[in-house]
Amino acid sequence: MAYVITSPCIDEQAADCLDSCPVDCIEKGEDQYLIDPSICIDCGACEAVCPVDAIFYEEDVPDEEDSFIAKAKAYFDA
């Protein structure tokens, strides 16, 4: 499991999460920041600082945001 960044990030992109991540698993994608699930250590530091509440633990991602789980995995598998 890992944390996932969802749709509110597309409009905001404040990047507070980048500075809070102790393992540098967050990267800037084409239209939003994404968390590399193979590096994420599930610490939750990014979730705590996100100003738009775009970050969720994978199991807690709202149903309407499920596509962002696959989006992150596809980005880092490419």
N, C-alpha and C positions, 0 to 999 in steps of 0.2 A: 504494500500500500504506500501511497504518497499523497502529498497535498496537490490540489489542482486549482489553477487560476481560471476563472469563468468570465462570462461576457461583460460584467461591469468594468473589467480592466481595459477592454477595447476602447471605451470612451475616455477613460481617466489616465492610465499609465503613469501614475505618480512615482512609481519605482521605489517606494519606501521599503518594499520587500527585499530588494537587492542588497541593501546595506545590512539588513537584519539576518540574512542567511549565513550561517556559520560554515557551510560547505560549498557555497557558490553554485548551487544547482539551478538557479533561475537565469534564463536567457531571454533576450529580446527576439521575438519571432516577427513574422511579417506584420501582424496587426495587434499583437499583445505580448505580454510576458508569459513565459511557460516554465514549468518546473520539470526538470529531468527526473522521472520516477526511479531511475537506476542510481541516482546520487542522493536524492532526498532522504534525510534521516528521520523524518516525521517529528521534528522538534516543535513545530507550530509557531516558530518565531515570526515567520512571514504573515501568517494569518492574523496574529495579534496587532500588527502595524498597518495592515491594509486599510486605507482610508475609505474604500468603497465596498468593503465586505465581499470581495471577489474571490477569496481563497477559502477552500473547504478541504477537509480531509476527504479522501476519495470516497469512502463509504457514506459521507454526509452530503455529497453533491446533490443539489435538488434535481429531480427528474428532468425538468425542462433544460438543465444545463449538462446533462449526461454526455453530450457530444464533445464537450471540452476534455473529457478523460481520453477519448480516442484521439482527439486533436493533439494533445501533448505527447501521447505515446507514438503517434505517427511522425511527429516532428523530430523526435529524438531517435527513432528507428531509421530515419532516412539517411 
